[in-house]
Amino acid sequence: MGTLPRNRTGSQQYDEDKLGFGDIFTEHMLTIEYSAADGGWGSAKIIMVQDLSLHPAGMVLHYGQQVFEGLKAFSGPKDSDILLFRPDMNIARFNRSCERLCIPPLDPKIFMDQMAELLRRDRDWIPRSPGTSLYIRPTVIATDAHLGVRPSKKYLFFIILSPVGAYYPEGFEPVRIMVTDKYARAAAGGVGEAKTGANYAASLLAAEEAHAEGFTQVLWLNAVDKSAIEEVGTMNIFFRIDDEIITPKLGGTILPGVTRDSVLQLCRSKGMKVSERVISIGELVSAANKGKLQEVFGSGTAAVISPVSHFRYLGHDYIVADGKTGQVAKELFDEITGIQLAKKPDPYGWVVNVG
Ligand SMILES: *Cc1c(COP(=O)(O)O)cnc(C)c1O
């Protein structure tokens, strides 16, 4: 049996060892309202988690003007620790996404300070079992009751918190990915590099079709000619070919992951050959056929590193290096999770303790 939150005052009880992802929420949420008529962003409030009240003409419900983020808080060696991993990156990305969606940005300091305040309030909900964490979901939605198409003049920013389980309770579980040449996730000039719900809505059908064939996720190619590899539905993608670590370069259609950036820095610091460049599906298939494909892994906040054992492209199945988790994926997972939990040295100052 796992442990229950030490000072549980909410209504939900849970077993830390059985936590999944995203079904349990803590007691409190943070809200900040924006009104153009009332001078912009108002003051932050911490309230009990509750349903939102929204007019049915609320613009987010019709035109999808919305942005979100995802990061985690970890318990640390000291009882009072609340550890965040590179939260400044999430806040900066949030504001870049807002700019793309015509949503007024938030003051990064207010964002950080209020998020920390909320975490301190619900600190007893941070799970402590290995691999568990408190997932943080900052979100902003357009709330103006208006059916004409234009940017909203009112917004609601909120942060909710959800204790989440270990992604790999029994060690790495490599995933199978389906390369789609039928659907596209993002096109140049679109919203692919913004963290906005629309990208997910656009990806669901392809993901459902992949699930039906036994694949965990979809690997997206570029929209124009379906030649260049872009990313997985919720993760960036890395390849090790001939000892070169390759990830598609950012260019507007790929979500700039915090984990992606961390992987790149760590690989470079170890002296590996690292390339952010175009990698075509043809190059991947040819490397696999020649036995030169050493590793494939995804990177993202939820799993940190997700090894890929198989991929399917145009009806052909390819096994990555005998389907076993690669050395670089293992090392990166251990290193990043070690830094996140303050169990390994943090040479880049990535961890912020708000406890
Ligand atoms: C959030 C996200 C990622 C991963 O970003 P992290 O900051 O590493 O969590 C990758 N791709 C998409 C489409 C995403 O939404």
PDBQT file of the ligand as one rigid body, heavy atoms in Angstrom, charges set to zero:
ROOT
HETATM    1  C1  LIG A 401       4.152  19.836 -24.338  1.00  0.00    +0.000 C 
HETATM    2  C2  LIG A 401       4.524  19.185 -25.614  1.00  0.00    +0.000 A 
HETATM    3  C3  LIG A 401       5.783  18.591 -25.833  1.00  0.00    +0.000 A 
HETATM    4  C4  LIG A 401       6.818  18.411 -24.751  1.00  0.00    +0.000 C 
HETATM    5  O1  LIG A 401       7.238  19.584 -24.121  1.00  0.00    +0.000 OA
HETATM    6  P1  LIG A 401       7.891  19.539 -22.672  1.00  0.00    +0.000 P 
HETATM    7  O2  LIG A 401       8.113  20.969 -22.347  1.00  0.00    +0.000 OA
HETATM    8  O3  LIG A 401       9.163  18.771 -22.797  1.00  0.00    +0.000 OA
HETATM    9  O4  LIG A 401       6.917  18.860 -21.783  1.00  0.00    +0.000 OA
HETATM   10  C5  LIG A 401       6.076  18.101 -27.096  1.00  0.00    +0.000 A 
HETATM   11  N1  LIG A 401       5.179  18.157 -28.095  1.00  0.00    +0.000 NA
HETATM   12  C6  LIG A 401       3.939  18.686 -27.921  1.00  0.00    +0.000 A 
HETATM   13  C7  LIG A 401       3.010  18.730 -29.062  1.00  0.00    +0.000 C 
HETATM   14  C8  LIG A 401       3.587  19.222 -26.675  1.00  0.00    +0.000 A 
HETATM   15  O5  LIG A 401       2.370  19.754 -26.515  1.00  0.00    +0.000 OA
ENDROOT
TORSDOF 0
